[in-house]
Amino acid sequence: MENKQFTIQGYFESAKFTCDLQTIRKVLEGSSTWAAGVLEHADTKRRIVEAIQRYNRCRPCRVIKAKNHSLIAVAPVGKKQCLAYRLEADHGSNVRITPLPFLVVKDKVGIAFMLTLAFVLPVLLSPFVWRRYEQNNLRMSRYYLISFCHYLESRLS
């Protein structure tokens, strides 16, 4: 799949976007509700987009600085659900966008606490539960990868 400013590689495993990393960072930091914009580009129902906008007022989308020349963009879209992408500066003026399995620390603690209330033994199972939620978030991030690229493309033009 190819488009004007981005190319999808593999089975929605990554995308190459022709733009500067700092420009994309400014676009994502400029809007705390960019998750709603991504879902809107995916033709999600209007009431769901509005609910995500309200949800992002309490839990805003954020950009986390990772190692050198990369960052992580995280957008909560529901309880224990988020879109997470690693953006890395590639050679030239390209940026590689990769979906991530991500779960917010607050949600991890909440899951462990709820399992503690049940019994002591299920607490040992919490890493497996965390992994399940992370895999669901990875699947959702891959699904919306094209919409994320379209959102960036529309904001940059």
VOGU-3710 file (C-alpha; in Angstrom, 3 decimals, decimal comma):
1> menkqftiqg> 0,000/0,000/0,000  1,409/3,331/-0,962  0,197/6,836/-0,578  1,512/10,334/-1,050  3,556/10,762/2,145  3,659/7,290/3,683  4,229/3,647/2,851  2,848/0,724/4,865  5,313/-2,144/5,269  4,505/-5,738/6,096
11> yfesakftcd> 1,134/-6,678/7,502  0,594/-3,306/9,196  3,855/-3,831/11,087  5,291/-0,397/10,348  4,996/2,642/8,136  7,530/5,005/6,626  6,442/8,623/6,685  8,299/11,338/4,787  8,598/14,158/7,279  10,876/15,422/10,024
21> lqtirkvleg> 10,497/13,811/13,463  10,403/17,160/15,264  7,565/18,374/13,038  5,504/15,286/13,856  6,330/15,750/17,541  4,985/19,324/17,446  1,794/18,148/15,734  1,169/15,424/18,326  2,043/17,638/21,303  -0,167/20,409/19,928
31> sstwaagvle> -3,316/18,331/20,323  -4,219/16,385/23,453  -7,118/14,678/21,635  -5,385/13,350/18,522  -6,796/9,862/19,206  -10,241/11,182/18,305  -8,798/12,565/15,063  -7,278/9,189/14,200  -10,579/7,415/14,836  -12,384/10,061/12,808
41> hadtkrrive> -10,106/9,339/9,830  -11,011/5,656/10,246  -14,717/6,530/9,737  -15,705/5,612/13,282  -19,189/6,624/14,376  -19,476/10,245/15,476  -20,734/9,450/18,988  -17,706/7,216/19,624  -15,363/9,973/18,448  -17,087/12,444/20,778
51> aiqrynrcrp> -16,794/9,982/23,669  -13,063/9,600/22,977  -12,695/13,403/22,944  -14,356/13,596/26,357  -12,205/10,733/27,616  -9,051/12,490/26,374  -9,894/15,561/28,425  -9,341/13,462/31,568  -6,541/11,310/30,130  -4,824/13,352/27,415
61> crvikaknhs> -2,757/11,893/24,625  0,941/12,317/25,259  4,353/12,001/23,681  7,060/10,223/25,669  10,695/10,887/24,791  12,432/7,579/24,285  16,061/6,972/23,344  17,989/9,073/20,877  16,045/10,189/17,813  12,819/8,401/18,757
71> liavapvgkk> 9,646/8,987/20,724  6,539/7,107/21,809  3,065/8,508/21,125  0,369/7,153/23,456  -3,342/7,897/23,121  -5,829/6,357/25,567  -9,090/5,422/23,857  -10,888/3,631/26,686  -10,411/1,602/29,819  -7,159/-0,322/29,437
81> qclayrlead> -7,128/0,539/25,723  -4,708/2,837/23,970  -3,095/3,495/20,640  0,695/3,436/20,969  3,263/4,115/18,268  7,056/4,364/18,300  8,302/7,059/15,935  11,969/6,758/14,962  14,002/9,066/12,773  15,158/7,040/9,800
91> hgsnvritpl> 17,984/8,087/7,510  17,113/11,182/5,523  13,858/12,918/6,293  11,901/9,713/6,893  10,193/8,604/10,086  9,444/4,953/10,830  6,143/4,463/12,687  5,773/1,144/14,527  2,743/0,025/16,597  3,626/-0,949/20,171
101> pflvvkdkvg> 2,125/-3,311/22,745  1,602/-0,777/25,540  -0,305/-0,720/28,807  -0,329/2,285/31,115  1,311/1,685/34,507  -1,848/2,842/36,274  -3,807/0,070/34,537  -1,154/-2,521/35,424  -1,389/-1,566/39,092  -5,189/-1,649/38,921
111> iafmltlafv> -5,189/-5,150/37,439  -2,769/-6,408/40,093  -4,885/-4,807/42,837  -8,112/-6,386/41,568  -6,421/-9,791/41,387  -5,140/-9,288/44,943  -8,683/-8,727/46,138  -9,699/-12,013/44,568  -6,974/-14,268/46,025  -3,229/-14,407/46,426
121> lpvllspfvw> -2,672/-16,976/43,665  -4,196/-14,919/40,818  -1,667/-12,137/41,503  0,932/-14,461/40,050  -1,140/-14,473/36,872  -1,098/-10,674/36,496  1,816/-10,624/33,989  -0,240/-12,896/31,726  -3,245/-10,587/32,019  -1,030/-7,571/31,310
131> rryeqnnlrm> 0,359/-9,312/28,229  -3,173/-10,010/26,980  -4,131/-6,336/27,271  -0,866/-5,292/25,624  -1,525/-7,651/22,709  -5,049/-6,249/22,304  -3,609/-2,727/22,248  -1,005/-3,794/19,677  -3,731/-5,274/17,491  -5,759/-2,062/17,733
141> sryylisfch> -2,705/0,107/17,003  -1,964/-1,940/13,892  -5,568/-1,650/12,784  -5,459/2,159/13,039  -1,939/2,585/11,595  -3,203/3,809/8,223  -5,634/6,199/9,919  -2,786/7,524/12,082  -0,734/8,210/8,954  -3,721/9,885/7,259
151> ylesrls> -4,230/12,025/10,374  -0,573/13,124/10,327  -0,790/13,767/6,610  -3,852/15,986/7,000  -2,315/17,926/9,906  0,946/18,529/8,054  -0,619/19,740/4,804
//
